[in-house]
């Protein structure tokens, strides 16, 4: 049997193990180790494995991942952004569906601090959904909106997904942060707009709430200060060229710690929980990186990666057809795999294919990141849906998925928008480089 087909069999075995319940990191490591032992021999395979682990553990760019995660866990456990929903509620809560829209906007703002979709989903589910139910909002709309808007943390910088893509493809994380902001704000606006429009059509799904006084609106504005300071520290430093993404992540951690201390919310318990959760999330991501790189080495040694690239180039398809095929593949993978696993698994062969077609790597990174948000709410494995379900155990999973369906359609529209208008992504990057 040709070694190329050994590589394809390895991919099939890895996906099968994952579907059967084995964590993707384990599945990649097991299959890649067996494959490298077959192609290079046990000694060389062991050497490759050790080298990959050392390489990933000492990668300076990857240091930003645990730093951004720690920044998010501190913000989450200290509750320094807990009043964001109250602030948005007082400003737009009087609209039909205004409370749901306020929850979406608060999730987007929280994403500017945490960078983790799971943390954003959990925080918003525990904070917003009880208030929406108390106000008489439709349960499916409430849960679906929060599950979908938790994914905004991936497309509102700083984003862990963006850093992972940048490391996997050797791109600038700073440029990626700038590129993803426009689509992130667009998607946030579309999510909030849908909540208002849906409740205008069916008022019973989101009853109007009393209008807040101007005094109440003004007094809640300080709730936005932590988000503004953190966002300005991280993204402002990167955009101004004052800090690399890793340095900006460290500055962001310091800013969040100082803010929490000033608000008297930086307790020993908060720090302990933040370190524990941050360590767990960082370790799982690094393990995925090790498995992904080992799998990539295995596919390169068998010639499978080159075969895939030559196969796609040989079709002489248009760029639009290629993107549609990748859109479909990522959508299908999103139905069976977790988002980070998809990113680590697919980029080693998808990225070279896009480069052979002349697709801008920054734009492609934005496209892929938005597809990861879509994967986060796609049945039956949508991570954000199950995070919301774990917080709101009284809401059936099927009801959350039904509520999230319109937001899945909106995400598809957002992806189409950056395909039709690529300057939504590339124009800010070009202005940064002037």
N, C-alpha and C positions, 0 to 999 in steps of 0.2 A: 504494500500500500504506500502511495506517495505520502511524504511527510506533511505536505500541505493538508491532506485530508485528515491526518492525525490531529492537526491543529483544529480543524472544524469539529472533529469528534470531541476534542477537549472542551470546546465552547458548549456543545450540546450537553456533555456530561455535567459541566459546571451549572448550566441553567436547570438541568434536571434535579441536581442536588439542592439547589436553591428553592425550587418549587416544592420539593419534598420536605422542606423545613430547615435545611442547614443554612446558617447565616452566610451571606454572600462572601464575607471576608474569609471564612473557613473554606467555602467551596472553591474560591479562587486559589487559595494557598495549596489546598490538597491537589487539585487538578494540575496547577502549574508545577508543583514539586514532582509529581509523577511524570509529567510530560518532559520536564527538563532532565530528569533522571534517564528517561528513554532516549532523548536526543543527544545529551551531552555526557551522560554517565553520572553515577551517584556522587563522585567526588566533585566534579565540576558543578553539578547542580547544587550541592551544599555550599560551595564557594559563592556561586551566584546569589543564593538566598541570603547568606551572611552579608555580602556586599550591598544588596538592595536594602536590607534592614538598616545598615550603617548609613547608607546614602540618604535614606528618608529621614532618619533620626537627626542627621546633622545638616539638613537642608535649611538654610537661613530663611528662605521664603515661606517655608511651612511653619515657622515660628509664629507667624501672624494668626494662624488658625486657633491655637489654644488661647492666645491673647484676646482675640475678638470674642471667643466663646466665654472666657472668664469675664470680659466686660459685660456680656449679656447676662450671665448668671448672677453677677453682683447686682445689676439693674433689676433683675427678676426677683431675687430674694429680698432685696432691700425695699422693693416697692416704690422706688423713686419716680416711676412713671405711672403709678397707679391712678393718679388723678387726671390722666389725659382724657379718659372717656367722659368724665364729668365736665371737663372743659368743652369738648366737642358737643356734648349733649346740650349744654346751655346755649351754644351758638346755633346749632342746626336741629335740635331736638323737636322743635315745633313743626317741622315739615312732615308730610306723610312719609312714614318709614324713616324719619329723621334719627331715631335712636339706633336703628340698624346701620344707617350711614355713618353715624358718629362712632359706632364700634369699628367699622371698616377704617375710618380715618385714624382712630386711635391705634389700630393694629399696624397701619402703615408707619405712624410716628414711632411706635415701639420697635418696629423693624429697623429704624435708623439707629437704635441703640444696641439691639441684641444680635442681629445677623443670623439668628437661629429660628427656623420656622416652627419647630416643636415648642420652643420656649414661648414664642409669640402666640401660638394657638392655645397653649395651656393657660397663659396669663389672661388672654382675652376671653376664653371660655369661662373661667372662674369669675371674671369681673363683669362681663357684659351680658352673657346669656341669662343669668338670674334677673337682671334688671329688665331685659326685654320681655321675659315671661311675666314678670310682675306688671309690666305695662300692657299686657294683653296681646303681644306680638305672636304671629304664627310661629310655632316651634320649629318647623322645618326651615323656614326662611332665616330664623335667628341662628340655628346651628350651622346651616349651610353657609351663611355669610361669614361667620367667624372661622369656620374650617378653611374657607377659601382665602380670607384676608390674612390668616396666619401665614400663608405662603408668600405674602408681600415682603416678608423679611428677607426672602431670597433675591428680590429685585429692587429693594431699597438699600443702597449702600450704607454701611459695610455689610457684605454678604459672604458667608462661608463658602457658598456654592461658587461664587465668582473667584475666590482665592484658589479653590480646588481646580477649577478650569484653567486659571492662569498658570498654576504650577505644572499641570499635566501637559500644557501646550507651549510652555515657555513664553507667555505673554505678560504684558505689564498689568498688574493688578490695579494700579492707580488709574490707568486709562480705562480699564474695565469698569471700575467704580463710577467714573464719569459717564461712560457710555450707557450704563444700565439705569441711570437716574431718570431719564426722560420716559422710557417705557414703564418704569415703576410707578411714576406719578400718573401716567396715562391709565394704567390698569387700576390704580387706587380710585381715580375719578370715575372710571366706568363701573366699578363695583358699587361705589356709593350712589352713583346716578341710577343704577338699576334698582337699588333698594327703595329709593324715592319714587321712581316711575312705577314699580310694581305695586306699591302701596297707594299710589294715586289711582291706579286702575281698580285695585281691590282694597278699599280703605280698611276693611276688617282685618287684613293681614298686618297692618301697622298703624294703630290708632294715633291720631295727633295728640301731642302732649302740650301742657301749658307753656306759654312763651316765657322765657326767663327775662328778668329785668336787665337793663344795661349795667346796673351796679353788679349784679351777679355775674354777668359776662366778663366785666373788667377784672373782678377780683379773682377769677379762675385762671387768668392768663399766666401767672407765675408757674403754673403746672407745666408749661411748655419750656421753661428755662433749662431744665436738665437735658432735654432732647436737643435744644438749640446749641447748647454749649458742647455737648458730646459730638454732634454732627459737624459743627464748625471746627472742632479740634481734629477730627479724623479726616473728613473729606476736604475741609478748607486747607489743612496742612498738605495734603496730597496734591490738590489742584494748584496751590501756590508754589509747589515744588520745594517746600520746606522740610518734607519728611517722606521717607519711603513708606509703603503700606505697613511693613513690619514696625517701623518706628511710630507711625500713626496709631497702630494698634496698641502699642505700649503707652502712648500718650492718652489714648482713649480710656485705657484701664485706670490710669492715674486720675483722669478727670472724673470718671464715674465714682471712684473711691472717695475723692475729695467731696463730691456732691453729696454722696450718701452720708459721709461724716458730718458735713455741715447741716444736713437735715436730721441728724441724730438717729440715723437708721443703720449705721454700720456697727453691728453688734458682733460678738464672737460667734454666735449661732449663724448669722448671715454669712460671715466669711467662711465658716466651716462648710455650710451647705453649698456655697458658691464654688469652693475648691473641689468638693466631692463631685458635684454635677459636671463641672467643667472638665475634671480629669476623666470622668466616664465618657463624655462626648468626644473629647480629644483622642482618647485611646482608641475608641471605635473607628474614628476617621483615619487615624494613622495605620491601624490594622488593615483597613480597606485599601489604603495607599500601598502598603507592602504587598497585599494580594494582587492588586491591580498591576503593579510594576512587574511582579513575577509572572503574571499571566501575559503581560505584554512581551516580556523576554521570551517566553515559551512560543508565542505566536510568531515572533521575529525569527527565532531559530528554525522553526518549521517552514518558514516562507509564507505562512498564511496571510500575514498583514500585507505583504507585497502582492500576493495573489488577489486579495480583496480590492486593493487600489487599482491594479491593472484591469480587473474585471469591470469596475465601475467606469474607468477611463475608456475602456474598449467599447462600452455601450454608446459612447458619443451622445449622451443625453444632454438636454439643456440644463442650465443651473436650476431653473424652476422645477424641473422634474426631479433632479437630485434632492432638492430641499423637501419636496413633497414626500419622497421616499423616506428621507430621514425623519421627517415629521411623523409619518405613519409608524416607523420603527420605534421611535422614542415613545409614541403614544401607546403602542402595544406593550413595550417593556415596562411602561409606567403602570400597567394593569397587573403586573406580576412581581415587580421588583421595587425596592425602596430607592428614592431619588439619588442619594449619594452613590449607591452601588451602580446605578445606571451610568452616572457620570464617569466614574473610575473605569468601568468596564468598556464603554463605547469610545471614549476619546482616543485611545491609542490607534484605532483604525479609522474612525470617522474623520479626525482632524487631517491626516494626510490626504484623504480623498477630497476634502473641501479645498485644500491647497492646490491640488492638481487641477481644480476647476476655477481657481482664481478668486475664491470667496474670501472676503476680508475676515481675518481671524477675530478681530474685536467684535464685529457684527455677529459672526457665528457664535461667539461666546455668549452674547446677549440672547440670541435665538435659543441656544441650548439651555441657558438658565431659566428662561421663561417656560420652556418645555418641562423643566424639572418642577416648576410650580404647578403645572398642569398634572404632572405625575403624582404630586402630593395629594390631590383630591380625586384622582381617577379610581373607580372601583376595579377590583375588590381590595387593593392593597394600599389605598391612599393613607399615608402616614398621618396627615393632619386630621383626617376624619376620625381615626382611632384615638388620637390625642384628645380631641373634643369629647369623644365617647367616654374616655377614661375619667374625664372631669365631670361630665354630665351623664351619669350612668342611667338616668331615667329616660334618656332619649335613645330610641333604637338606631342602630347603625344605618339601616335602610332609609330611615327618615332623614338622617343627615345627608346621605348620598342624594336623595331626591331634592333636598333643599340646595345642595351644591351644584346640581346639574346646570342651572342657568349661568352660574359663575364659570363652569367649565366652557360653556359656549363663549362667554365674554373673553376668557383667556385665549381661545382660538382666534377670536377677532383681534385681540391685541397682537398675537403672533403674526397674523396676516398684515396688520398695520405696519409693523417694522419691515415686513417683506416688501410691501408696496412703497413705503416711505423710509428707506434706509437712513436718511439724514436724521431721523429721530434718534438714532443711535450714534451716527458718525460725526454729525455737525459739532456737538460739544467737544468731542475728542480732537477734532481739527482746530477748534478755537483754543484748546489747552496747549497745543503744540506750537501755536504762533508766538 
